[in-house]
C-alpha cells in the first residue's frame, strides 16, 4: 500500500499579514514558511500508519505544487519522515491549478490513499482535496478526525455537527483531514534532518492546469475600537453594557 | 438562468444558516434577474420546505432516496450537479460548513466552475463575477474574480442578514439519477451528542484557556454557559493537553466561529486563536494579565482571575434575566 500526502507551503501562522503592489499581492518579505498545519498532521498520521502496518504500507510520499522556493518546506516533510517527495513545478495560482496538477501526477503514479488537509492557512480555499477526488473520480471523505487501517480495511471517523460518524471505504480514496487525525505534528529529529538531504525530491514538469479564479485585490479588516475595561469589582456594569450597549444579552 | 442553493437539513429541519443562504441567493438573483432554486436532499416535510419560500426561494427541488440519508460526497455531488444543469444555474451556493466544504469542490469540477469559498458579501460585480472572501484565517479579505462562466460559492456563516419576502415557492420532486458506483464509502455508525448547544450554531460561546488552571475547574464556566444557553469552547493548549475534547478547540487549526458574543476566559489571545474567533460580533475577555493580546481584540475586558469573576458574572446575568 502507498500513501500520498499533499502539502502546501504556507506562511508561518504568526505572520503579520501585509500586502504590496497596490494590495494586489501578499507581501512575502521576511516571511517564514511552514508546512500547512493540517497537512503536517496528515503526514504525521501517514507515518504512524506506516510504522504500525508491519510492512504492508511500503511508502509515504509527499507532493507539493509550487516553485523551487517551496523546497525547504518539502525537505522538512522528508526530515519528519516521508520516504520521498515530488514537487510539481507550477505556481499554485488557485485550487483548480493545484488539484489539476496533482491529478495529472496521480493518474500516472497511483496511490491507495491520498491525504489532504481540510484547509490551507493562507487562502483558506478548502477545495483541493475535493477537487482532486472529483478529477480522479475517486470517493472522498471530508472532516476526517481519525483514520485506521486493519487487515487492509479502512475505518474513518468523520466529525459532523454535534457528533461523529464511522465510515468504511474502498481504496483508492481521498481523505480530507482535520484536527484529531494526529494528536500533535511530529517534529524532525537531528537524524531525520541529516537523512532528508539524501532522500529523493523529484521535480516534475507541470501539466499546465489553468486557473479559474484570480485574486484581484486584498484588504485588511478595519481597525478595532479600543477595548472598554470594566473593573473586576463591578461585574454588574459589564452585564449592563452587554445588555444595553451591545444588545447581545 | 438561476442561482441554486443546496440546503442541508438536520433531522428534517433547517437552521438559521439555511435561511441566510436563501437570502443571499435572492440578492444575487435580483441583481441578475434570475430565479432562486433551493435543492433539498433527504427527508424533509413539505411544511418545512415551504419555509424556504419565506426568504426568497422561487422553487424548491426535493430529492428523497434512502441511499442519500447520510452524506456520501460523490453521490451528493452528482445529484447537485444534475439539478444545476437542469435549472441552467450560473451560481451554485453552499454554506461554508463541513458539508459545503465537502461538496462545493466536487460540484465545481463537474460544472467546470470557478469556486470561491468563505464569501462574506454579495458579489460586487456579476460580469465579470467578483466577490469578497476571507483569507489568512480572518486576518484579511480578498476580492476574487471568477474566469469561468459558472461559479460555485460557499457563504461564511453570520455574514448576511436574513430577509423575509412574499412566498410563492412551488415544491417539485426531482428524479435525479443515483448511481450505485457512487457509494464506495458507507456510514457504519452515527454517534450524536445530545443536549449540548453546538459550537457551529451558538449565538453565544463561552471559551476557556489555560487561565482556567485545570480540567477539574471547568464547572463555573459550564454554569455560565448553561445560564446563557451558550456553547462551550476552548483554546488550543487546553485541547492539546487533553483538558477538553478537541471538538471544542476554536482557533486557526480548530473551529472558526462567528457568534454574536464570545467570552474569552483565561485566554491570552495568541494570533492563531484570534484568527478563529475575530469574526464574533462582540468579544468579552477576562485575564489576569492586563497586557494580554486578547484585550486588543476584545470589545469589553476585565483584568482579574476568572475563578473569582465567573460565579459573580453568572449571578449578575441571572439577576438581570430575572429582573
Interface residues (C-beta under 8 A of the other chain):
Chain A: X11 X13 X14 X17 X19 X37 X38 X94 X95 X96 X99 X118 X119 X121 X122 X123 X124 X125 X126 X127 X128 X129 X130 X131 X133 X134 X135 X139 X140 X141 X142 X143 X145 X155 X156 X159 X160 X161 X162 X163 X164 X165 X166 X167 X168 X169 X170 X173 X176 X179 X180 X183 X184 X211 X212 X213 X214 X215 X216 X217 X218 X219 X220 X221 X224 X225 X227 X228 X229 X230 X231 X232 X235 X236 X238 X239 X240 X241 X242 X243 X246 X248 X249
Chain B: X10 X70 X71 X72 X73 X74 X77 X96 X97 X98 X101 X102 X103 X104 X105 X106 X108 X109 X110 X112 X113 X114 X115 X116 X117 X118 X130 X133 X134 X135 X136 X137 X138 X139 X140 X141 X142 X143 X144 X145 X146 X147 X148 X154 X182 X184 X185 X186 X187 X188 X189 X190 X191 X192 X193 X194 X196 X198 X200 X201 X203 X204 X228 X239 X240 X246 X247 X249 X252 X253 X254 X260 X261 X270 X271 X272 X275 X278 X281 X282 X284 X285 X295 X296 X297 X298 X299 X300 X301 X302 X303 X304 X308 X309 X312 X313 X316 X317 X320
